[in-house]
Amino acid sequence: MGIVENAKEAVKLVQQIDNVELYRKILDLQSEAMDLTEQLQQRDEKIRFLEEALRLKGKMIPIRSAYYLTDDAGEIVDGPFCTKCFDVDHVQCRLVRTGNYYHELVHCLKCKIEFHSSEACEFLKGNAGPAKKLAKK
């Protein structure tokens, strides 16, 4: 039996003895137990989020002005991602091309930052060569 179930059982027993003050105390304890259970669940969720962020951080490599996701062998498998969003908010936000063929601009859909990155544009066009060469250095 968990703490909340035990508190509910105690409430039932106190109701049977007809002690109002004890009944109120038990209800308070039950409420506190439920609050603590909720806090524990929130912390567990945050721990899972942080563990995943830490695992992901180990697989992200910065190349010039963007991050790229690598596999266990160190090969680039995804990207480019915004460095600001990843460093500050710990989220992967994909960069998209905004410039024309001659102006190699990318921008982040989340933070709206825009900058020049020939490596990111080439990767987005399907040519991962420039980024992969820089990753090997």
N, CA and C atoms as an extended XYZ file, in Angstrom:
411
Properties=species:S:1:pos:R:3:atomname:S:1:resname:S:1:resid:I:1 pbc="F F F"
N         0.843       -1.177        0.000 N   MET     1
C         0.000        0.000        0.000 CA  MET     1
C         0.889        1.241        0.000 C   MET     1
N         0.521        2.231       -0.811 N   GLY     2
C         1.279        3.468       -0.873 CA  GLY     2
C         0.844        4.438        0.204 C   GLY     2
N         1.530        5.546        0.286 N   ILE     3
C         1.262        6.532        1.334 CA  ILE     3
C        -0.131        7.133        1.196 C   ILE     3
N        -0.575        7.378       -0.026 N   VAL     4
C        -1.908        7.958       -0.227 CA  VAL     4
C        -2.990        6.960        0.179 C   VAL     4
N        -2.806        5.690       -0.188 N   GLU     5
C        -3.784        4.670        0.186 CA  GLU     5
C        -3.842        4.503        1.705 C   GLU     5
N        -2.680        4.540        2.357 N   ASN     6
C        -2.643        4.447        3.824 CA  ASN     6
C        -3.380        5.620        4.457 C   ASN     6
N        -3.198        6.807        3.906 N   ALA     7
C        -3.875        7.987        4.448 CA  ALA     7
C        -5.387        7.856        4.280 C   ALA     7
N        -5.826        7.352        3.137 N   LYS     8
C        -7.267        7.160        2.913 CA  LYS     8
C        -7.842        6.155        3.911 C   LYS     8
N        -7.098        5.095        4.151 N   GLU     9
C        -7.535        4.081        5.117 CA  GLU     9
C        -7.620        4.681        6.526 C   GLU     9
N        -6.640        5.521        6.872 N   ALA    10
C        -6.657        6.173        8.188 CA  ALA    10
C        -7.861        7.099        8.311 C   ALA    10
N        -8.212        7.803        7.230 N   VAL    11
C        -9.385        8.689        7.249 CA  VAL    11
C       -10.644        7.879        7.546 C   VAL    11
N       -10.774        6.740        6.908 N   LYS    12
C       -11.957        5.887        7.130 CA  LYS    12
C       -12.038        5.427        8.589 C   LYS    12
N       -10.891        5.036        9.142 N   LEU    13
C       -10.874        4.572       10.538 CA  LEU    13
C       -11.228        5.699       11.502 C   LEU    13
N       -10.695        6.899       11.249 N   VAL    14
C       -10.965        8.037       12.131 CA  VAL    14
C       -12.435        8.431       12.046 C   VAL    14
N       -13.031        8.336       10.861 N   GLN    15
C       -14.464        8.632       10.719 CA  GLN    15
C       -15.290        7.696       11.610 C   GLN    15
N       -14.852        6.468       11.694 N   GLN    16
C       -15.588        5.487       12.497 CA  GLN    16
C       -15.511        5.806       13.986 C   GLN    16
N       -14.375        6.396       14.438 N   ILE    17
C       -14.262        6.714       15.861 CA  ILE    17
C       -14.937        8.042       16.199 C   ILE    17
N       -15.268        8.816       15.190 N   ASP    18
C       -16.002       10.068       15.365 CA  ASP    18
C       -15.207       11.105       16.159 C   ASP    18
N       -13.911       11.259       15.842 N   ASN    19
C       -13.061       12.275       16.458 CA  ASN    19
C       -12.768       13.336       15.388 C   ASN    19
N       -13.453       14.471       15.469 N   VAL    20
C       -13.380       15.506       14.429 CA  VAL    20
C       -11.971       16.091       14.305 C   VAL    20
N       -11.323       16.376       15.427 N   GLU    21
C        -9.983       16.974       15.373 CA  GLU    21
C        -8.981       16.017       14.720 C   GLU    21
N        -9.020       14.773       15.114 N   LEU    22
C        -8.136       13.772       14.519 CA  LEU    22
C        -8.456       13.586       13.035 C   LEU    22
N        -9.736       13.626       12.707 N   TYR    23
C       -10.173       13.495       11.315 CA  TYR    23
C        -9.567       14.620       10.464 C   TYR    23
N        -9.596       15.850       10.960 N   ARG    24
C        -9.019       16.997       10.232 CA  ARG    24
C        -7.512       16.831       10.045 C   ARG    24
N        -6.841       16.385       11.086 N   LYS    25
C        -5.388       16.182       10.997 CA  LYS    25
C        -5.054       15.135        9.932 C   LYS    25
N        -5.807       14.058        9.933 N   ILE    26
C        -5.567       12.994        8.954 CA  ILE    26
C        -5.835       13.512        7.542 C   ILE    26
N        -6.880       14.311        7.369 N   LEU    27
C        -7.156       14.892        6.052 CA  LEU    27
C        -6.010       15.802        5.602 C   LEU    27
N        -5.465       16.582        6.546 N   ASP    28
C        -4.312       17.434        6.229 CA  ASP    28
C        -3.115       16.585        5.796 C   ASP    28
N        -2.877       15.507        6.534 N   LEU    29
C        -1.772       14.605        6.186 CA  LEU    29
C        -1.980       13.983        4.807 C   LEU    29
N        -3.218       13.612        4.526 N   GLN    30
C        -3.526       13.024        3.218 CA  GLN    30
C        -3.253       14.041        2.105 C   GLN    30
N        -3.651       15.272        2.321 N   SER    31
C        -3.422       16.322        1.329 CA  SER    31
C        -1.925       16.557        1.115 C   SER    31
N        -1.179       16.602        2.212 N   GLU    32
C         0.274       16.781        2.109 CA  GLU    32
C         0.925       15.606        1.383 C   GLU    32
N         0.453       14.401        1.669 N   ALA    33
C         1.003       13.214        1.002 CA  ALA    33
C         0.745       13.275       -0.500 C   ALA    33
N        -0.432       13.722       -0.883 N   MET    34
C        -0.744       13.838       -2.307 CA  MET    34
C         0.129       14.905       -2.970 C   MET    34
N         0.349       16.022       -2.266 N   ASP    35
C         1.228       17.075       -2.793 CA  ASP    35
C         2.651       16.559       -2.974 C   ASP    35
N         3.135       15.825       -1.970 N   LEU    36
C         4.492       15.279       -2.057 CA  LEU    36
C         4.618       14.262       -3.188 C   LEU    36
N         3.585       13.457       -3.375 N   THR    37
C         3.591       12.483       -4.467 CA  THR    37
C         3.660       13.196       -5.814 C   THR    37
N         2.903       14.271       -5.954 N   GLU    38
C         2.921       15.049       -7.201 CA  GLU    38
C         4.292       15.690       -7.427 C   GLU    38
N         4.871       16.248       -6.359 N   GLN    39
C         6.205       16.847       -6.475 CA  GLN    39
C         7.237       15.803       -6.889 C   GLN    39
N         7.124       14.618       -6.316 N   LEU    40
C         8.048       13.536       -6.649 CA  LEU    40
C         7.918       13.146       -8.122 C   LEU    40
N         6.694       13.060       -8.612 N   GLN    41
C         6.481       12.743      -10.025 CA  GLN    41
C         7.072       13.827      -10.928 C   GLN    41
N         6.901       15.095      -10.539 N   GLN    42
C         7.463       16.198      -11.323 CA  GLN    42
C         8.986       16.134      -11.335 C   GLN    42
N         9.571       15.805      -10.197 N   ARG    43
C        11.037       15.700      -10.139 CA  ARG    43
C        11.535       14.531      -10.977 C   ARG    43
N        10.818       13.406      -10.914 N   ASP    44
C        11.193       12.252      -11.739 CA  ASP    44
C        11.147       12.606      -13.218 C   ASP    44
N        10.126       13.356      -13.609 N   GLU    45
C        10.006       13.788      -15.003 CA  GLU    45
C        11.161       14.716      -15.384 C   GLU    45
N        11.509       15.621      -14.483 N   LYS    46
C        12.622       16.540      -14.752 CA  LYS    46
C        13.940       15.772      -14.850 C   LYS    46
N        14.125       14.781      -13.998 N   ILE    47
C        15.342       13.961      -14.045 CA  ILE    47
C        15.437       13.246      -15.384 C   ILE    47
N        14.325       12.680      -15.849 N   ARG    48
C        14.329       12.011      -17.163 CA  ARG    48
C        14.681       12.999      -18.273 C   ARG    48
N        14.113       14.209      -18.202 N   PHE    49
C        14.398       15.239      -19.201 CA  PHE    49
C        15.880       15.606      -19.187 C   PHE    49
N        16.442       15.806      -17.999 N   LEU    50
C        17.849       16.195      -17.885 CA  LEU    50
C        18.784       15.068      -18.310 C   LEU    50
N        18.420       13.827      -17.993 N   GLU    51
C        19.238       12.690      -18.436 CA  GLU    51
C        19.255       12.601      -19.960 C   GLU    51
N        18.108       12.810      -20.578 N   GLU    52
C        18.031       12.780      -22.043 CA  GLU    52
C        18.819       13.947      -22.636 C   GLU    52
N        18.723       15.126      -22.017 N   ALA    53
C        19.471       16.288      -22.498 CA  ALA    53
C        20.974       16.045      -22.383 C   ALA    53
N        21.399       15.417      -21.301 N   LEU    54
C        22.820       15.114      -21.115 CA  LEU    54
C        23.299       14.086      -22.134 C   LEU    54
N        22.484       13.066      -22.377 N   ARG    55
C        22.826       12.056      -23.379 CA  ARG    55
C        22.930       12.704      -24.761 C   ARG    55
N        21.981       13.562      -25.060 N   LEU    56
C        21.959       14.240      -26.351 CA  LEU    56
C        23.145       15.186      -26.496 C   LEU    56
N        23.479       15.883      -25.422 N   LYS    57
C        24.589       16.836      -25.472 CA  LYS    57
C        25.889       16.133      -25.847 C   LYS    57
N        26.048       14.906      -25.396 N   GLY    58
C        27.249       14.151      -25.727 CA  GLY    58
C        27.320       13.755      -27.189 C   GLY    58
N        26.185       13.795      -27.871 N   LYS    59
C        26.150       13.406      -29.282 CA  LYS    59
C        26.086       14.608      -30.223 C   LYS    59
N        25.991       15.809      -29.668 N   MET    60
C        25.930       17.018      -30.495 CA  MET    60
C        27.331       17.604      -30.621 C   MET    60
N        27.697       17.955      -31.854 N   ILE    61
C        28.996       18.596      -32.059 CA  ILE    61
C        28.784       19.941      -32.740 C   ILE    61
N        29.520       20.952      -32.281 N   PRO    62
C        29.412       22.257      -32.938 CA  PRO    62
C        30.326       22.309      -34.160 C   PRO    62
N        29.783       22.763      -35.256 N   ILE    63
C        30.582       23.004      -36.456 CA  ILE    63
C        30.266       24.427      -36.886 C   ILE    63
N        31.254       25.274      -36.734 N   ARG    64
C        31.112       26.701      -36.996 CA  ARG    64
C        29.934       27.257      -36.209 C   ARG    64
N        28.826       27.541      -36.857 N   SER    65
C        27.733       28.242      -36.172 CA  SER    65
C        26.490       27.380      -35.949 C   SER    65
N        26.633       26.067      -36.018 N   ALA    66
C        25.476       25.184      -35.825 CA  ALA    66
C        25.910       23.896      -35.132 C   ALA    66
N        24.936       23.215      -34.549 N   TYR    67
C        25.182       21.899      -33.960 CA  TYR    67
C        24.689       20.819      -34.918 C   TYR    67
N        25.364       19.677      -34.863 N   TYR    68
C        24.971       18.509      -35.646 CA  TYR    68
C        24.925       17.310      -34.711 C   TYR    68
N        23.962       16.430      -34.939 N   LEU    69
C        23.805       15.220      -34.136 CA  LEU    69
C        24.628       14.105      -34.760 C   LEU    69
N        25.390       13.408      -33.926 N   THR    70
C        26.223       12.310      -34.415 CA  THR    70
C        25.724       10.986      -33.842 C   THR    70
N        26.081        9.916      -34.532 N   ASP    71
C        25.758        8.587      -34.017 CA  ASP    71
C        26.900        8.116      -33.124 C   ASP    71
N        26.843        6.870      -32.681 N   ASP    72
C        27.872        6.348      -31.774 CA  ASP    72
C        29.253        6.301      -32.416 C   ASP    72
N        29.294        6.229      -33.746 N   ALA    73
C        30.575        6.193      -34.456 CA  ALA    73
C        31.114        7.593      -34.737 C   ALA    73
N        30.358        8.626      -34.359 N   GLY    74
C        30.802        9.994      -34.577 CA  GLY    74
C        30.423       10.557      -35.939 C   GLY    74
N        29.615        9.812      -36.695 N   GLU    75
C        29.165       10.285      -38.007 CA  GLU    75
C        27.959       11.210      -37.838 C   GLU    75
N        27.917       12.282      -38.606 N   ILE    76
C        26.786       13.202      -38.553 CA  ILE    76
C        25.558       12.518      -39.133 C   ILE    76
N        24.472       12.541      -38.360 N   VAL    77
C        23.235       11.911      -38.813 CA  VAL    77
C        22.069       12.895      -38.919 C   VAL    77
N        22.199       14.069      -38.309 N   ASP    78
C        21.101       15.031      -38.358 CA  ASP    78
C        21.618       16.428      -38.056 C   ASP    78
N        20.870       17.402      -38.476 N   GLY    79
C        21.228       18.782      -38.223 CA  GLY    79
C        20.853       19.621      -39.418 C   GLY    79
N        21.271       20.813      -39.450 N   PRO    80
C        21.903       21.601      -38.393 CA  PRO    80
C        20.874       22.105      -37.379 C   PRO    80
N        21.352       22.357      -36.162 N   PHE    81
C        20.498       22.837      -35.093 CA  PHE    81
C        21.044       24.154      -34.547 C   PHE    81
N        20.148       24.963      -34.009 N   CYS    82
C        20.489       26.285      -33.486 CA  CYS    82
C        21.353       26.155      -32.226 C   CYS    82
N        22.489       26.842      -32.229 N   THR    83
C        23.385       26.785      -31.070 CA  THR    83
C        22.791       27.517      -29.867 C   THR    83
N        22.127       28.642      -30.107 N   LYS    84
C        21.545       29.399      -28.997 CA  LYS    84
C        20.460       28.581      -28.290 C   LYS    84
N        19.542       28.017      -29.061 N   CYS    85
C        18.447       27.246      -28.453 CA  CYS    85
C        18.977       26.014      -27.716 C   CYS    85
N        20.001       25.377      -28.270 N   PHE    86
C        20.531       24.185      -27.619 CA  PHE    86
C        21.327       24.545      -26.366 C   PHE    86
N        22.150       25.588      -26.447 N   ASP    87
C        22.980       25.973      -25.302 CA  ASP    87
C        22.167       26.587      -24.165 C   ASP    87
N        21.162       27.386      -24.498 N   VAL    88
C        20.399       28.104      -23.475 CA  VAL    88
C        19.188       27.305      -22.993 C   VAL    88
N        18.392       26.809      -23.948 N   ASP    89
C        17.138       26.138      -23.590 CA  ASP    89
C        17.237       24.615      -23.587 C   ASP    89
N        18.363       24.079      -24.042 N   HIS    90
C        18.595       22.631      -24.104 CA  HIS    90
C        17.563       21.919      -24.981 C   HIS    90
N        17.212       22.561      -26.092 N   VAL    91
C        16.289       21.952      -27.049 CA  VAL    91
C        16.903       21.990      -28.442 C   VAL    91
N        16.575       20.979      -29.227 N   GLN    92
C        17.034       20.925      -30.607 CA  GLN    92
C        16.050       21.706      -31.465 C   GLN    92
N        16.504       22.770      -32.068 N   CYS    93
C        15.675       23.546      -32.982 CA  CYS    93
C        16.373       23.558      -34.330 C   CYS    93
N        15.717       22.970      -35.288 N   ARG    94
C        16.308       22.840      -36.615 CA  ARG    94
C        16.440       24.201      -37.291 C   ARG    94
N        17.565       24.377      -37.958 N   LEU    95
C        17.777       25.571      -38.768 CA  LEU    95
C        17.224       25.312      -40.164 C   LEU    95
N        16.651       26.341      -40.765 N   VAL    96
C        16.116       26.221      -42.121 CA  VAL    96
C        16.746       27.290      -43.011 C   VAL    96
N        16.834       26.984      -44.299 N   ARG    97
C        17.398       27.941      -45.258 CA  ARG    97
C        16.410       29.070      -45.490 C   ARG    97
N        16.930       30.293      -45.535 N   THR    98
C        16.077       31.439      -45.848 CA  THR    98
C        16.604       32.203      -47.051 C   THR    98
N        17.871       32.065      -47.321 N   GLY    99
C        18.464       32.803      -48.435 CA  GLY    99
C        18.214       32.112      -49.763 C   GLY    99
N        18.578       32.798      -50.829 N   ASN   100
C        18.481       32.170      -52.138 CA  ASN   100
C        19.735       31.334      -52.374 C   ASN   100
N        19.903       30.869      -53.570 N   TYR   101
C        21.017       29.969      -53.868 CA  TYR   101
C        22.375       30.621      -53.601 C   TYR   101
N        22.468       31.933      -53.798 N   TYR   102
C        23.750       32.631      -53.648 CA  TYR   102
C        23.970       33.190      -52.247 C   TYR   102
N        22.905       33.411      -51.505 N   HIS   103
C        23.029       33.934      -50.140 CA  HIS   103
C        22.693       32.806      -49.174 C   HIS   103
N        23.704       32.245      -48.588 N   GLU   104
C        23.531       31.050      -47.757 CA  GLU   104
C        23.153       31.426      -46.329 C   GLU   104
N        21.892       31.777      -46.163 N   LEU   105
C        21.379       32.165      -44.858 CA  LEU   105
C        20.518       31.046      -44.283 C   LEU   105
N        20.615       30.889      -42.969 N   VAL   106
C        19.749       29.963      -42.244 CA  VAL   106
C        19.135       30.713      -41.075 C   VAL   106
N        17.992       30.232      -40.612 N   HIS   107
C        17.416       30.839      -39.411 CA  HIS   107
C        16.733       29.775      -38.566 C   HIS   107
N        16.596       30.109      -37.299 N   CYS   108
C        15.964       29.217      -36.331 CA  CYS   108
C        14.483       29.584      -36.239 C   CYS   108
N        13.633       28.581      -36.326 N   LEU   109
C        12.194       28.819      -36.253 CA  LEU   109
C        11.742       29.214      -34.847 C   LEU   109
N        12.540       28.882      -33.838 N   LYS   110
C        12.149       29.179      -32.453 CA  LYS   110
C        12.605       30.574      -32.025 C   LYS   110
N        13.903       30.816      -32.081 N   CYS   111
C        14.420       32.096      -31.565 CA  CYS   111
C        14.545       33.163      -32.647 C   CYS   111
N        14.328       32.786      -33.898 N   LYS   112
C        14.297       33.703      -35.043 CA  LYS   112
C        15.652       34.281      -35.424 C   LYS   112
N        16.740       33.763      -34.858 N   ILE   113
C        18.064       34.249      -35.221 CA  ILE   113
C        18.352       33.844      -36.670 C   ILE   113
N        19.022       34.716      -37.413 N   GLU   114
C        19.363       34.432      -38.808 CA  GLU   114
C        20.843       34.732      -39.003 C   GLU   114
N        21.535       33.852      -39.734 N   PHE   115
C        22.961       34.058      -39.966 CA  PHE   115
C        23.425       33.302      -41.200 C   PHE   115
N        24.608       33.643      -41.647 N   HIS   116
C        25.223       33.013      -42.812 CA  HIS   116
C        25.916       31.725      -42.360 C   HIS   116
N        25.666       30.633      -43.087 N   SER   117
C        26.359       29.380      -42.802 CA  SER   117
C        26.353       28.517      -44.057 C   SER   117
N        27.476       28.518      -44.754 N   SER   118
C        27.555       27.717      -45.980 CA  SER   118
C        27.482       26.225      -45.651 C   SER   118
N        28.077       25.797      -44.521 N   GLU   119
C        28.039       24.379      -44.136 CA  GLU   119
C        26.611       23.927      -43.861 C   GLU   119
N        25.863       24.738      -43.117 N   ALA   120
C        24.481       24.381      -42.793 CA  ALA   120
C        23.626       24.331      -44.058 C   ALA   120
N        23.803       25.292      -44.945 N   CYS   121
C        23.026       25.304      -46.192 CA  CYS   121
C        23.353       24.091      -47.049 C   CYS   121
N        24.618       23.746      -47.136 N   GLU   122
C        25.001       22.565      -47.921 CA  GLU   122
C        24.397       21.302      -47.315 C   GLU   122
N        24.424       21.206      -46.003 N   PHE   123
C        23.842       20.039      -45.335 CA  PHE   123
C        22.343       19.960      -45.624 C   PHE   123
N        21.671       21.102      -45.557 N   LEU   124
C        20.232       21.126      -45.809 CA  LEU   124
C        19.891       20.819      -47.264 C   LEU   124
N        20.823       21.102      -48.166 N   LYS   125
C        20.607       20.778      -49.584 CA  LYS   125
C        20.869       19.298      -49.856 C   LYS   125
N        21.354       18.582      -48.853 N   GLY   126
C        21.625       17.158      -49.032 CA  GLY   126
C        23.087       16.840      -49.238 C   GLY   126
N        23.931       17.844      -49.173 N   ASN   127
C        25.368       17.648      -49.331 CA  ASN   127
C        26.018       17.825      -47.964 C   ASN   127
N        26.236       16.732      -47.275 N   ALA   128
C        26.797       16.795      -45.922 CA  ALA   128
C        28.316       16.888      -45.934 C   ALA   128
N        28.920       16.887      -47.105 N   GLY   129
C        30.378       16.869      -47.219 CA  GLY   129
C        31.109       17.922      -46.414 C   GLY   129
N        30.785       19.227      -46.588 N   PRO   130
C        31.524       20.254      -45.840 CA  PRO   130
C        31.423       20.081      -44.328 C   PRO   130
N        30.240       19.762      -43.838 N   ALA   131
C        30.070       19.582      -42.390 CA  ALA   131
C        30.811       18.344      -41.918 C   ALA   131
N        30.754       17.267      -42.695 N   LYS   132
C        31.436       16.033      -42.297 CA  LYS   132
C        32.943       16.221      -42.277 C   LYS   132
N        33.471       16.977      -43.229 N   LYS   133
C        34.916       17.235      -43.241 CA  LYS   133
C        35.328       18.005      -41.996 C   LYS   133
N        34.536       19.004      -41.622 N   LEU   134
C        34.853       19.783      -40.425 CA  LEU   134
C        34.694       18.946      -39.159 C   LEU   134
N        33.770       18.002      -39.155 N   ALA   135
C        33.556       17.142      -37.986 CA  ALA   135
C        34.749       16.235      -37.749 C   ALA   135
N        35.446       15.855      -38.787 N   LYS   136
C        36.596       14.947      -38.670 CA  LYS   136
C        37.813       15.647      -38.087 C   LYS   136
N        37.844       16.976      -38.157 N   LYS   137
C        39.020       17.728      -37.677 CA  LYS   137
C        39.120       17.706      -36.178 C   LYS   137
